[in-house]
Amino acid sequence: MNTPAHPDRHAGHGSEAPRPLGNLDRGFTGHVHHISANHDTGALPPEELERRLIELGFVEGARVRILHEGLFGRDPIAVQVNGATVALRRREAMAILVS
């Protein structure tokens, strides 16, 4: 049986619940399930953060991959979303639920 060394690294086949992108490690590949911003996910009001993430391409079904993590506290992260590379704070990435 061939199992991945890091279980959170790759998206499942529809059986896993959506997880916050901010909790995942470099190399994760999946799709945006939805955005769920709240007052804990950024310095911006939730509605503004959600709008900005959508403008950056984090829309339902978009393919995402974590490319890089910062050295200190693993923050920020570089995320590829539908071919574009975007840098996000992990706190903001917590609003992006992926599967």
Protein Blocks (a to p, Z undefined) as FASTA:
>chain_A
ZZdfblklpccehjaccddfklpcehiacddfbdcddfklojbdfklmmmmmmmnopagh
iacddfbdcfehoiacdddeehiacdddfklmmmpccZZ
